[in-house]
Amino acid sequence: MDSDKQELRQRYKDTRLSLSMPSVDAKSLEICRKVFREVNWAKIGSMCSYTPIEQLREVNVKPLHDTLMYKFPKIKIKILESDKHQVPPKAKFDLIIVPLLAFDKENYRLGWGGGFYDRFLARQPQALKIGLAYWNGFASEGLPHEPHDIPLDMIITER
């Protein structure tokens, strides 16, 4: 199973890294707009999100952070650093925004392999869990998953 995931990671990483930065910026902005439209922000008191890793072409979620801080200043936003060795926060969140490399139709995700989000999401059953990805990360054949893997509630792409 791990070798399957490693092969998939490499394939989707190669696809991701082929995106130009202007393409990443345009797709990221569209994804942020869609997240803003899809979520009922009146029901969100706290949110956890991430710092995008630019060299890995992760979805740039900073425009969403900026918009939320301006339009919904009462929402507490925790922004995680890009360190897979960090300890998952103990606080409970209403919404968690998750970066991902690939996803399938059952909303299972493939990350970079550090296991951080597996541990973090397992302790957040109350949270709305939204993954951000580019459409080229859709694994139409499905992704291997294990009993401890938690499907996301929603995955938002630029499409």
N, C-alpha and C positions, 0 to 999 in steps of 0.2 A: 504494500500500500504506500509506504514512504517513497519508494522509487517511482511509483506512478505520480505521486504529488510533485516530486522533484522534477520529473520530466515536464509535467504540466506547468510548473512554475517557470521553468526555463523557456518554454514555448511562449507563454503569455508575457514574460518579461521581455523577450526579444521583440514581440509585437508592440508592447508598450513603448520600448525605447526607440522604436522606429518613428514615433510621433514627433513632429517638429514642435518647438516651444510655442510658436504662434497657434498651432492647432490645439495644443494642451490648454493654452489660455482661453481660446474661444469655446472649446468643449467644457472646460471647467466653469466658465461664466454661465453657460446654459444649464449645467447641472445645478449650480447654486440657485439660479432662478427657479428651477423646478422644485427644489427642496423648499424654497421659501413659499411657493404656491401650495405644495402638498400637505404641509404640516399645519395643524390648528395651533398656532402659537399662543393663543389665549390659555391653552391647557398645559403649557410648558413653563415650569418654574425653574428647572435646572437642566442643563445640557452639558454633555461631554463631547468634545470633538478632538481633532488631531492637527498637528503641524505637518503640512505636506512636505514630502522629501522631493525637492525639485529635480535632482539628478535621476530619480526613479520615475519621474513624470507622474507622480500621484496627482489626483484631482486636487486642484488648488481651491481649498474651501475658505480662504481668507475673505473673499468678497461676501460670503454668507455671514461670517463672524462680524464683519464691519456693519453690514445692514442690520443684523440683530441687535448689536450694541446701540445703534442709533434709534431704531424703531421700537425695540422692546428692551429698554435698559434695565428692567426689573428681572429679566431672565439671568440667572447665574450661569456663567459659561466657564467651564473648566477646559482648557486647551492642553492636551497632552503633548509632550515633547516627542521627537522622533528617536526614541531610545527603547529598543526591544527588551532591555534589561531593567526597565523601570518597574516599580511595584504598582500594580493596579490600584487606583484610588478606592478608598473604603466607602466614600459617600455614595448615596443612592441618587440616580438621575432619572428624570422623566424621559429624556431623549439621549441616545448615543449615536453619533455619526462615526461610521467606521470606514476606513480606506480598505480597498481590496484590489487584488490583482485579477481575479476571475470569479465568475459566479455562474450558477445554473438556474434552471426554471423553478427549482424548489427553494431558491434563495439561500442555498449553501454557498459559502465563500471560500476562496483560496487566497490566503495571505502570503506573506513572505516567509513563513515557516518558524517564526519565533515563539508562537503559542501565546503571546501576550493577550490578544483579543479573546482567545478561547477561555482563558482563565477569568478575564474581566467580565465578559458577557455572561458567564455561568453564574456570577454573583449579582446580576442585574435583571432578574426575571420581570420586574415591573416596568422596565424601560421600553420605549419604542426604539427599535434598533434599525437604523437605516444605513445601508451600504452605498458608497459612491464609487462608480466605476465608469469606464468608457465602454461603449457598446462592443468594441473589439475584444473585450474580456468575457463575452458571453460564451459559455461552454455548452453548446447545443447537445453534446453527447452526455452531459451531466458531469459531475465531479465526484470523486471518491470521498466518502465521509464516514466518520466513525461515530459510535454512540455518544461521545462527549461533544461532538460538533453541534453548534446551535445555529439553526437557520435564522436569517435576518427577517424582520417583518416586511421590509421593502428594500428594493435596490433601485437607485435612480441613476440613469445614464443621460447622455445628451440627446438620445432619440426619443 
